[in-house]
């Protein structure tokens, strides 16, 4: 009997060995799904694994070539073996004494995973130290992970019964319905819709069996027939009962056919874009990864379109990744006009059935040439991948946080491209430190596009000193007089304005004005955010909700007030100040439905709304023609966040949202409100001085051992009991220090030390470039296994976050 290794959708390390019954041996292939028993009663859909050898692909991001520096334990107290660890996908020979369970069925005639996708799964599991089963769960649509999870969309069609497929019989049927005029009307309508009324020779065609390419008889759906005749289903069923008409089911795709591709809709590049395009082609000849550093509104998308068309002409496929679903709305429309039915869209707002059909189309003989998608699109199968474009490559949304695997789609896409021998293009106006460092070191190619499209000037950025205005009692709300005046002028001139506040809800917290009572989440160590529209206090970590009390439960006072400003409160106040404005808000609360992004963006683009309030969603590459004013309401919330990347993220966000101003025909104005106007990073934003910002930050990163000179690994421990997790963290920190020495920091409590009733501790590892990362990760796995083997830590959760953001 033969045996296979199966990947199961479970958060467990490694693969599972199953026996293959002789009758199924010819059906089993690498990458097919198999139904297998697990435990006493459960069954799972697994994937037949095909990784006979360990991967030899290193992380390409922010790392120089390893020099195999050894990690010497600093003490001999803990003996951790460093024997070779087999990769999770390695097939091992089953022991003859073990009675392996047999697979129950083979669910596919052809693999649902191509070799490169399966290799990517293993790379993600290995590099990000995540169970292979978690990668499986993240990669495949749900409909492919269950035995009956995906059902093709079926449509009910109508046709003539076999006995009436000649003229004489049809006339008899019509005569028999003279007294049933409504039924006769339905039959006549069918004959007209199908084309039989105009051409009786079509009676000989059988729509249920005839090949679609030769069929002249038009297929008619039951819904179409009933809508045309305004008839009831009861009348229609009378014709079925009389065996004059009959129905049949036919599978129809959920994916639209799309427009025909039209290369003439590709806009010609201007001189600066043409120069950048040619330089990109040269850089791609000598580099696998190239960074396009183009200022906001420089026309990077048009360059992408020309590169995509070149790839299609070379019979290659393109993966175009975006960090946010919101961004796909505008770019999708632009790409559809050019590439039509060649373009496929893939992201989490599509239904699971739609994602399954896109997956299946990618495996078919006629896959999409271009896939536009968010993070999860990196796991789609490709047959001829030639180009990967990662737009807004700096965005933190590319990093998966929870649940596992905590992968970075940018890094995964670079590795995927390497597997195909494809080229990767990173595009942004504000490169991540790691990508820019790699370009400066020559590891990546780099092309700079420093001029905006149509030579539009970069926006003028005015800094407003909020502290001074408040001291002089000239600013009592979130809006400075200068900002209000600029917005008023824009609206009076028929222009648009954007207000940016990176915090949703009405108020971050509410407080009793008498005793200081603040409602907090019972499950998490955070205060509850007030959402006025729902009249609820909500925890943004676990979803707990609490009705806003009429009086303080501590002192009975009714003086309960919101503190701080969220986008909902900004919207409320701005509508009072500018009642004539047509205001919309874009944040997580207003974009939960499938088409909400599209509606909000299209309304603003078309001018139905003229004042847009939003969180970081509005900062990411959206193109609006009439925006003349952008207000950054509170830069300090970004700058004061307790993280070593806070200045980097703040610079990027402020620069990106500033770039929404003055898109066409006029220089834009940005009002940047802050209490720290003299900070160097603020002045660098004003001057659009990315190189100066990068240089100053690079020295700080080098001195304090942060990326791009070091890789970070965060170790998280969680338990319902605070004493238990504290004890476990101290012990694990001690064990790690014996192996990694001063590279280990902590354990410490994170800023939010309890989420969903679990107490949290965090340990930080700083691993310098050139380290033997495989050996380091083997040590980390062994320490984790040793901790979890102890009975007192049975309910403890331990996981690693590699290259955290």
C-alpha positions in Angstrom: 0.0 0.0 0.0 1.2 3.5 -0.8 1.2 6.4 1.6 0.9 10.2 1.2 1.6 13.2 3.3 -1.5 15.4 3.8 -1.8 19.1 4.8 -4.9 19.6 7.0 -6.6 22.9 7.8 -5.6 22.7 11.5 -3.2 24.9 13.5 -0.8 22.0 13.9 2.8 21.7 12.8 3.7 19.4 9.9 1.8 17.0 7.7 -0.1 13.8 8.4 0.5 10.4 6.9 -2.4 8.5 5.3 -2.6 5.2 3.4 -4.0 5.2 -0.1 -6.4 2.4 -1.0 -5.3 0.6 -4.2 -8.5 1.7 -6.1 -7.5 5.4 -5.5 -3.8 5.2 -6.3 -4.2 6.3 -9.9 -6.3 9.3 -8.8 -3.9 10.7 -6.2 -1.7 13.5 -7.4 0.3 16.1 -5.7 -1.9 19.2 -5.1 -5.3 17.4 -5.2 -7.7 17.5 -2.3 -8.5 14.3 -0.4 -11.1 13.6 2.2 -9.6 12.1 5.3 -10.7 10.9 8.8 -9.1 12.7 11.8 -9.6 11.5 15.3 -12.5 9.3 16.1 -15.4 11.1 14.4 -14.1 14.1 12.3 -13.3 14.4 8.7 -11.3 17.1 6.9 -10.5 18.0 3.3 -6.7 17.9 3.1 -4.2 18.7 0.3 -1.8 16.1 -0.9 1.6 17.5 -0.2 4.7 17.6 -2.5 7.7 18.9 -0.8 10.4 16.2 -0.9 13.2 18.6 -0.1 13.6 21.7 2.0 13.1 25.1 0.4 16.3 27.0 -0.4 14.7 30.5 -0.7 15.7 33.2 1.8 13.6 36.2 2.7 14.5 38.9 0.2 13.5 41.8 2.3 15.9 44.0 4.3 18.6 41.4 4.6 22.1 41.1 3.2 23.4 37.8 2.1 23.9 35.6 5.2 27.5 35.0 6.3 26.4 32.0 8.5 27.3 33.7 11.7 26.9 31.1 14.4 24.7 31.7 17.5 26.7 30.7 20.5 24.8 29.9 23.7 25.9 32.1 26.5 25.5 29.4 29.1 25.4 25.6 29.2 22.5 25.4 31.7 20.0 24.5 29.0 20.9 21.8 26.5 19.0 22.4 23.2 19.9 20.0 20.4 20.6 21.4 17.0 20.0 18.3 15.1 18.7 18.7 11.6 15.0 19.5 11.6 13.0 18.0 8.7 10.9 20.6 6.9 7.2 20.4 7.6 6.5 19.1 4.1 9.2 16.4 4.0 7.8 13.0 3.2 8.8 10.4 5.7 8.7 6.7 5.2 5.9 5.3 7.3 6.7 2.7 10.0 5.4 -0.7 9.2 4.2 -1.2 12.7 1.8 1.8 12.5 -1.7 1.3 11.2 -2.3 4.4 9.2 -5.8 5.5 8.4 -6.9 5.5 4.8 -8.0 8.4 2.7 -11.8 8.3 2.1 -11.9 9.9 -1.3 -10.0 11.9 -3.9 -12.0 15.0 -4.6 -10.2 16.3 -7.7 -9.3 15.0 -11.1 -6.6 17.7 -11.4 -4.6 19.5 -8.7 -6.1 22.6 -7.2 -2.6 23.7 -6.2 0.2 24.3 -8.7 3.7 23.4 -7.5 4.7 27.0 -7.1 1.7 27.7 -4.8 2.5 24.7 -2.7 6.1 25.8 -2.4 5.0 29.2 -1.3 2.8 27.7 1.4 5.9 25.9 2.8 8.0 29.1 2.6 5.4 31.1 4.5 5.1 28.4 7.1 8.8 28.1 7.5 9.8 31.8 7.4 7.0 33.1 9.6 7.1 30.2 11.9 3.5 29.3 11.4 1.8 25.9 11.2 1.3 24.8 7.6 -2.3 24.2 8.4 -2.8 27.9 9.2 -1.3 28.8 5.8 -3.7 26.3 4.2 -6.7 28.1 5.9 -5.5 31.5 4.8 -4.7 30.5 1.2 -7.7 28.5 0.0 -11.2 29.9 -0.3 -13.6 28.3 2.2 -15.5 26.5 -0.6 -12.4 24.5 -1.4 -11.8 23.5 2.2 -15.0 21.7 2.8 -16.5 18.5 1.2 -19.6 20.4 0.1 -18.6 24.0 0.7 -18.7 25.2 -2.9 -21.8 24.8 -5.0 -21.8 26.0 -8.6 -24.4 28.7 -9.3 -27.3 27.1 -11.2 -29.9 28.8 -13.3 -33.3 27.4 -14.3 -33.9 27.4 -18.0 -37.0 26.7 -20.1 -37.4 24.6 -23.2 -40.1 22.8 -25.2 -40.8 19.3 -24.3 -39.5 16.8 -26.8 -43.0 15.9 -28.1 -43.6 19.5 -29.3 -40.3 20.0 -31.2 -42.0 20.0 -34.6 -44.4 22.5 -36.2 -47.5 20.3 -36.3 -47.3 19.4 -32.6 -46.6 23.0 -31.7 -49.7 24.2 -33.5 -51.7 21.6 -31.6 -50.3 22.9 -28.3 -51.2 26.5 -29.1 -54.7 25.4 -30.1 -55.1 23.5 -26.8 -54.5 26.7 -24.9 -57.1 28.9 -26.6 -59.2 29.0 -23.5 -56.1 29.3 -21.2 -55.1 32.6 -22.7 -52.5 33.5 -19.9 -50.8 30.1 -20.4 -50.9 30.6 -24.2 -49.2 34.0 -23.7 -46.4 32.4 -21.8 -45.8 29.8 -24.6 -45.9 32.5 -27.3 -43.4 34.6 -25.3 -41.1 31.6 -25.0 -41.2 31.1 -28.8 -40.4 34.7 -29.4 -37.6 34.9 -26.8 -36.0 31.7 -28.1 -36.1 32.7 -31.7 -38.4 29.8 -32.8 -41.2 32.2 -33.8 -39.0 33.8 -36.4 -37.3 30.5 -37.5 -39.1 27.2 -37.1 -36.0 25.2 -38.0 -34.7 26.0 -34.5 -37.3 23.5 -33.2 -34.8 20.8 -34.1 -32.1 22.2 -31.8 -31.9 20.8 -28.2 -30.6 23.6 -25.9 -29.9 21.1 -23.1 -27.3 19.2 -25.1 -26.2 21.2 -28.2 -22.7 22.6 -28.1 -22.9 26.4 -27.3 -20.6 27.2 -30.2 -23.1 25.8 -32.8 -26.3 26.6 -31.0 -28.6 29.2 -32.7 -31.6 28.6 -30.4 -31.4 31.2 -27.6 -31.6 29.9 -24.1 -34.4 31.4 -22.0 -34.3 31.4 -18.2 -37.5 30.9 -16.2 -37.0 34.2 -14.5 -36.7 36.0 -17.9 -39.9 34.4 -19.2 -41.9 35.2 -16.0 -40.7 38.8 -16.0 -41.5 39.3 -19.7 -45.0 38.0 -19.4 -45.7 39.3 -15.8 -46.9 35.8 -15.0 -47.1 33.8 -11.8 -45.2 30.6 -11.1 -48.5 28.8 -10.8 -49.5 29.6 -14.4 -46.0 28.6 -15.6 -46.2 25.2 -13.7 -49.5 24.5 -15.5 -47.6 24.3 -18.8 -45.0 22.1 -17.1 -47.8 19.8 -15.9 -49.2 19.6 -19.4 -45.8 18.6 -20.7 -45.7 21.5 -23.1 -42.7 23.2 -21.5 -40.1 21.7 -19.3 -37.2 23.1 -17.2 -33.6 22.2 -16.8 -30.7 23.4 -14.7 -27.5 24.8 -16.1 -24.4 26.0 -14.3 -23.7 29.7 -14.8 -20.6 31.5 -13.6 -20.7 34.3 -11.0 -17.9 36.1 -12.8 -18.9 38.7 -15.3 -17.6 38.5 -18.8 -16.2 42.0 -18.7 -15.5 44.3 -21.6 -13.3 43.5 -24.6 -9.7 44.4 -24.1 -8.8 47.7 -25.9 -5.2 48.6 -26.2 -6.1 52.0 -27.7 -7.3 53.1 -24.3 -3.8 53.0 -23.0 -2.8 56.6 -22.6 0.6 57.7 -24.0 3.3 58.4 -21.4 4.6 61.9 -21.0 8.4 62.6 -21.2 9.1 61.9 -17.5 7.0 58.8 -17.5 8.6 57.5 -20.7 12.1 58.0 -19.2 11.0 56.2 -16.0 9.5 53.3 -18.1 12.6 52.8 -20.1 14.8 53.0 -16.9 12.5 50.3 -15.3 13.0 48.0 -18.2 16.8 48.4 -17.9 16.8 47.9 -14.1 14.6 44.8 -14.5 17.2 43.3 -16.8 19.7 43.2 -13.9 17.5 43.1 -10.8 14.7 40.7 -9.8 13.1 43.5 -7.7 12.9 47.2 -8.7 11.6 50.1 -6.7 9.7 52.9 -8.5 9.9 55.9 -6.2 7.4 58.3 -7.7 5.9 61.3 -6.0 2.2 61.4 -5.4 0.2 62.1 -8.6 3.2 61.4 -10.8 1.3 58.9 -13.0 2.7 55.6 -11.7 -0.5 53.7 -12.6 0.0 54.6 -16.3 3.5 53.2 -16.2 2.1 50.0 -14.6 -0.5 49.7 -17.4 2.3 49.9 -20.1 4.3 47.2 -18.2 1.2 45.0 -17.9 0.6 45.3 -21.6 4.2 44.4 -22.4 3.9 41.3 -20.2 0.6 40.3 -21.9 2.3 40.7 -25.3 5.0 38.4 -24.0 2.3 35.8 -23.1 2.9 36.3 -19.3 0.5 36.8 -16.4 0.6 39.8 -14.0 -0.3 40.0 -10.3 -1.1 43.5 -9.2 -1.3 43.8 -5.4 -2.9 46.7 -3.5 -2.9 47.1 0.3 -6.6 48.1 0.7 -9.9 47.0 -1.0 -10.8 50.7 -1.2 -8.0 51.3 -3.7 -9.2 48.6 -6.1 -12.4 50.6 -6.9 -10.7 53.4 -8.9 -7.8 51.3 -10.3 -10.2 48.5 -11.3 -12.2 50.8 -13.4 -9.1 52.1 -15.1 -7.7 48.6 -15.8 -11.1 47.3 -17.0 -11.2 50.0 -19.7 -7.9 48.7 -21.0 -7.8 45.0 -20.3 -11.5 44.1 -20.1 -12.2 40.4 -19.7 -8.4 39.8 -19.3 -8.7 41.3 -15.7 -9.8 39.4 -12.6 -10.4 40.9 -9.2 -9.7 39.0 -6.0 -10.2 40.2 -2.4 -12.1 39.3 0.8 -15.2 41.5 -0.1 -16.0 39.1 -2.9 -18.2 36.1 -1.9 -16.5 32.8 -1.2 -18.2 31.3 -4.3 -16.9 34.1 -6.5 -13.4 33.5 -5.1 -13.7 29.8 -5.8 -14.6 30.5 -9.4 -11.7 32.8 -9.9 -9.4 30.2 -8.4 -10.8 27.6 -10.8 -10.5 30.0 -13.8 -6.8 30.4 -12.9 -6.4 26.7 -13.2 -8.3 26.5 -16.5 -7.0 26.7 -20.0 -8.1 30.3 -20.2 -7.0 32.1 -17.0 -7.0 35.8 -16.3 -4.0 37.6 -17.7 -4.1 40.1 -14.9 -5.2 39.6 -11.3 -5.8 42.8 -9.3 -6.2 42.0 -5.6 -5.4 42.6 -2.0 -3.1 40.6 0.3 -4.7 37.2 -0.2 -4.3 37.3 -4.0 -0.7 36.2 -3.6 -1.9 32.7 -3.0 -3.8 32.4 -6.3 -2.5 29.9 -8.9 -0.6 31.2 -11.9 0.6 29.3 -14.9 2.8 31.9 -16.6 3.5 34.6 -14.0 5.9 37.1 -15.5 5.4 40.4 -13.5 4.3 41.2 -9.9 3.4 44.8 -9.2 3.1 45.8 -5.5 1.5 49.3 -5.4 1.9 51.4 -2.2 4.5 48.9 -1.1 5.1 50.7 2.1 1.6 50.1 3.5 1.3 48.1 6.7 -1.9 46.6 5.5 0.2 44.1 3.5 1.1 42.5 6.8 -1.3 39.9 8.2 -1.7 40.4 11.9 -4.4 38.0 13.2 -5.0 35.2 12.7 -1.9 33.3 11.7 0.0 33.1 9.4 1.4 36.5 10.1 2.9 36.9 6.7 3.8 40.0 4.8 2.3 39.9 1.3 5.1 42.0 -0.2 7.7 39.5 0.9 5.6 36.5 -0.1 5.0 38.1 -3.5 8.7 38.7 -4.1 9.4 35.0 -3.2 6.6 33.9 -5.5 8.0 35.9 -8.3 11.4 34.3 -7.8 9.8 30.8 -8.0 8.5 31.7 -11.5 11.5 33.7 -12.6 9.3 36.7 -12.8 10.1 40.4 -12.0 8.8 42.4 -9.1 8.0 46.1 -9.2 7.5 48.0 -5.9 5.8 51.3 -6.4 5.3 54.1 -3.8 5.8 57.8 -3.1 7.1 56.9 0.4 9.1 53.7 0.4 9.5 51.6 3.4 12.8 51.8 5.1 13.6 48.2 4.2 12.9 48.6 0.5 14.7 51.9 0.2 17.7 50.5 2.0 17.8 47.5 -0.3 17.7 49.8 -3.3 20.4 52.0 -1.9 22.6 48.9 -1.3 22.1 47.8 -4.9 20.1 44.7 -4.0 17.0 46.2 -5.6 17.0 48.4 -8.7 15.5 51.8 -8.3 13.9 54.4 -10.6 12.8 57.9 -9.4 9.9 59.8 -10.8 10.2 63.3 -9.3 7.6 65.3 -11.2 3.8 65.2 -11.0 1.7 64.4 -14.0 1.0 67.5 -16.2 3.7 69.3 -14.1 1.3 70.0 -11.3 3.1 71.5 -8.3 3.4 69.6 -5.0 0.8 70.9 -2.5 1.7 73.8 -0.2 1.7 72.5 3.4 1.0 75.0 6.2 1.7 73.9 9.7 -0.7 75.2 12.4 0.6 75.3 15.9 -2.4 74.0 17.9 -0.7 74.5 21.2 -0.3 78.2 20.6 -3.9 78.6 19.4 -5.3 76.8 22.4 -3.2 78.8 24.7 -4.5 82.0 23.2 -8.1 80.5 23.3 -8.4 80.8 19.5 -9.2 77.1 18.9 -11.8 75.4 21.0 -12.5 72.4 18.7 -10.5 70.2 16.4 -10.6 72.9 13.6 -8.2 75.8 13.5 -9.5 79.1 12.0 -7.1 78.7 9.1 -8.4 75.2 8.3 -12.1 76.4 8.5 -11.3 79.3 6.2 -9.6 77.1 3.7 -12.4 74.6 3.6 -15.0 77.4 3.3 -13.1 78.9 0.3 -12.9 75.5 -1.4 -16.6 74.8 -1.1 -17.5 78.3 -2.2 -15.4 77.8 -5.3 -17.0 74.5 -6.2 -14.0 72.5 -5.1 -13.6 69.6 -2.7 -11.9 69.1 0.7 -10.7 66.1 2.7 -10.3 66.0 6.5 -8.1 63.2 7.9 -8.4 61.9 11.4 -7.0 58.4 12.0 -9.5 57.4 14.7 -13.0 56.2 14.1 -16.1 56.4 16.3 -17.5 59.5 17.9 -15.1 59.8 20.9 -12.2 57.5 21.9 -13.7 57.4 25.4 -16.4 58.8 27.7 -15.8 60.1 31.2 -17.9 61.2 34.1 -17.2 64.9 34.5 -17.6 64.7 38.3 -15.7 61.6 39.5 -13.7 60.7 36.4 -15.3 57.3 35.9 -14.4 55.8 32.4 -16.2 52.7 31.1 -13.8 50.0 30.1 -14.1 46.7 28.3 -14.4 43.7 30.8 -12.5 41.5 28.3 -9.7 43.9 27.3 -7.5 46.5 29.0 -9.0 49.4 26.9 -11.6 52.0 27.3 -14.7 51.7 25.2 -15.1 53.9 22.2 -18.3 55.9 21.9 -20.3 55.4 18.6 -23.1 58.0 18.6 -25.0 56.7 15.6 -25.5 53.3 17.3 -25.7 54.9 20.8 -23.2 52.3 21.9 -19.8 52.0 23.6 -17.8 49.5 21.7 -14.5 47.7 22.2 -12.4 47.8 19.0 -10.5 44.7 20.1 -13.1 42.1 21.0 -16.4 43.8 19.8 -18.0 44.0 23.3 -20.7 46.6 23.4 -22.3 48.5 26.3 -25.2 50.9 26.2 -24.3 54.5 27.0 -25.5 55.0 30.6 -27.9 57.8 31.6 -25.9 58.5 34.7 -22.6 57.5 36.2 -22.7 54.2 38.0 -20.0 55.4 40.4 -21.4 58.7 41.6 -24.9 59.0 40.0 -23.9 62.1 38.1 -25.4 62.7 34.7 -22.4 64.7 33.5 -21.0 62.0 31.2 -19.1 63.4 28.3 -17.1 62.2 25.4 -13.4 62.9 25.3 -11.4 63.2 22.1 -12.5 63.2 18.5 -13.2 60.4 16.1 -14.4 60.6 12.5 -18.0 60.4 13.5 -17.7 63.4 15.8 -15.7 65.3 13.1 -18.6 64.6 10.7 -21.2 65.7 13.2 -19.4 69.0 13.9 -18.4 69.8 10.3 -22.1 69.4 9.2 -23.0 72.1 11.8 -20.3 74.4 10.6 -21.0 73.9 6.9 -24.6 72.9 6.6 -24.5 73.4 2.9 -21.7 70.9 2.5 -22.4 67.4 1.1 -20.5 65.3 3.6 -19.4 61.7 3.5 -17.3 59.6 5.8 -15.0 56.7 5.0 -13.9 54.5 7.9 -14.4 50.9 9.0 -17.9 51.7 10.3 -19.2 53.0 7.0 -17.5 50.4 4.7 -18.6 47.1 6.1 -20.8 46.1 3.2 -19.5 44.8 -0.2 -20.2 47.9 -2.3 -19.8 50.6 0.4 -16.2 51.6 -0.8 -17.4 51.9 -4.3 -20.4 54.1 -3.4 -18.4 56.5 -1.2 -15.5 56.9 -3.6 -17.7 57.2 -6.7 -20.0 59.8 -5.0 -16.9 61.9 -4.1 -15.3 61.4 -7.5 -18.5 62.5 -9.3 -19.1 65.5 -7.1 -22.2 64.2 -5.4 -20.3 64.8 -2.1 -17.8 67.5 -1.7 -16.3 67.0 1.8 -14.8 63.6 2.7 -13.9 62.7 6.3 -11.9 59.6 6.8 -9.2 57.5 8.5 -6.1 56.1 6.9 -8.3 54.6 4.2 -8.3 57.9 2.3 -4.6 58.3 2.3 -3.8 55.4 0.0 -3.4 56.4 -3.6 -7.0 57.6 -4.4 -7.2 60.0 -7.3 -9.7 62.9 -7.0 -9.7 65.8 -9.5 -11.2 68.6 -7.6 -9.6 68.3 -4.1 -8.0 71.6 -3.3 -7.7 71.4 0.5 -6.7 68.6 2.8 -6.8 69.0 6.6 -4.6 66.7 8.8 -6.5 67.3 12.1 -4.1 65.8 14.6 -0.6 64.7 13.6 0.4 64.1 17.2 -1.7 60.9 17.6 0.5 59.3 14.9 3.8 60.7 16.1 3.3 59.8 19.8 2.4 56.1 19.2 4.7 53.9 21.3 6.5 52.1 18.5 9.9 52.5 16.9 8.2 52.8 13.5 5.8 55.6 14.6 7.8 58.4 12.8 8.1 56.3 9.7 4.4 55.5 9.6 3.5 59.2 10.4 5.7 60.6 7.7 4.2 58.1 5.1 0.6 58.8 6.2 1.0 62.6 6.2 2.8 62.6 2.9 0.3 60.3 1.3 -2.8 62.2 2.5 -1.2 65.5 1.5 -0.8 64.1 -2.0 -4.6 64.0 -2.4 -4.6 67.8 -2.8 -4.2 69.7 -6.0 -4.5 66.8 -8.4 -5.3 68.7 -11.6 -5.1 72.3 -12.7 -4.3 73.9 -9.4 -1.8 73.7 -6.6 -3.4 72.1 -3.5 -3.2 73.3 0.1 -2.6 71.1 3.1 -3.3 72.3 6.7 -1.3 70.2 9.1 -2.4 70.7 12.7 0.1 69.7 15.4 1.3 70.6 18.9 4.9 69.7 17.9 5.5 72.0 14.9 9.3 72.1 15.5 9.9 68.4 15.1 12.2 67.6 12.3 9.8 65.0 10.8 7.1 67.7 10.5 9.5 70.0 8.5 10.5 67.0 6.3 6.9 66.4 5.5 6.5 70.1 4.6 9.5 70.0 2.3 8.6 66.5 0.9 12.1 65.6 1.9 12.1 61.8 1.9 15.8 61.4 1.5 16.5 63.6 4.5 13.9 61.8 6.5 15.5 58.4 5.5 19.0 59.5 6.3 18.2 60.7 9.8 16.1 57.7 10.6 18.6 55.3 9.3 21.2 56.4 11.8 18.8 55.9 14.6 17.8 52.5 13.4 21.5 51.4 13.2 22.3 52.7 16.7 19.4 51.0 18.4 19.5 47.7 16.4 16.3 48.0 14.4 15.5 47.1 10.7 16.9 47.3 8.2 20.1 46.3 10.1 18.3 43.8 12.3 15.4 41.4 11.9 12.8 41.5 14.7 10.9 38.5 16.1 8.2 39.2 18.7 7.3 36.4 21.0 3.7 36.6 22.4 2.5 34.6 25.4 -1.2 34.5 26.3 -3.1 32.9 29.2 -6.3 33.6 31.1 -4.3 33.8 34.4 -2.0 36.8 34.7 0.3 35.1 37.2 0.7 32.0 34.9 1.5 34.1 31.8 3.9 36.2 33.8 5.7 33.1 35.1 5.9 31.5 31.7 7.2 34.7 30.1 10.0 35.0 32.7 11.0 31.4 32.1 10.8 31.7 28.4 12.8 34.9 28.4 15.5 33.2 30.5 15.7 30.2 28.2 16.0 32.5 25.2 18.7 34.6 26.8 20.8 31.5 27.4 20.7 31.0 23.7 20.6 34.5 22.2 22.1 36.6 25.0 21.6 40.3 24.8 19.6 39.9 21.6 16.6 39.3 23.9 14.6 42.1 25.5 11.8 41.5 28.0 9.4 40.1 28.8 7.2 43.2 29.1 3.5 44.0 29.1 2.4 45.4 25.7 0.5 48.7 25.6 -2.8 46.6 25.7 -1.9 43.8 28.1 -5.3 41.9 28.0 -7.4 41.1 25.0 -10.4 38.9 24.9 -9.8 37.9 28.5 -6.3 36.7 27.8 -3.4 38.3 29.6 -0.4 39.0 27.3 3.4 39.2 27.6 5.8 40.2 24.9 9.5 39.3 24.3 11.5 41.0 21.6 14.4 39.3 19.7 16.8 41.5 17.6 18.7 39.3 15.2 21.4 41.0 13.2 21.8 40.6 9.4 24.2 37.8 8.5 22.9 35.5 11.2 22.1 31.9 10.5 18.3 32.4 10.6 17.5 28.7 10.1 19.4 27.8 13.1 17.9 30.6 15.1 14.4 29.5 14.2 15.2 25.9 15.1 16.2 27.2 18.5 13.0 29.2 18.8 10.9 26.2 17.9 12.7 24.0 20.4 12.2 26.6 23.2 8.5 26.8 22.4 8.2 23.0 22.3 10.0 22.7 25.7 7.7 25.3 27.3 4.5 23.7 25.9 5.5 20.3 27.1 5.2 21.3 30.7 1.8 20.5 32.2 1.5 23.8 34.1 1.5 25.6 30.8 -1.0 23.4 29.1 -3.4 26.2 28.3 -0.7 28.7 27.4 -0.6 30.2 23.9 2.8 31.0 22.4 3.4 32.3 18.9 6.0 34.2 17.0 5.6 37.3 14.9 8.5 37.5 12.4 9.3 40.9 10.9 6.4 42.7 12.8 5.0 46.1 11.8 
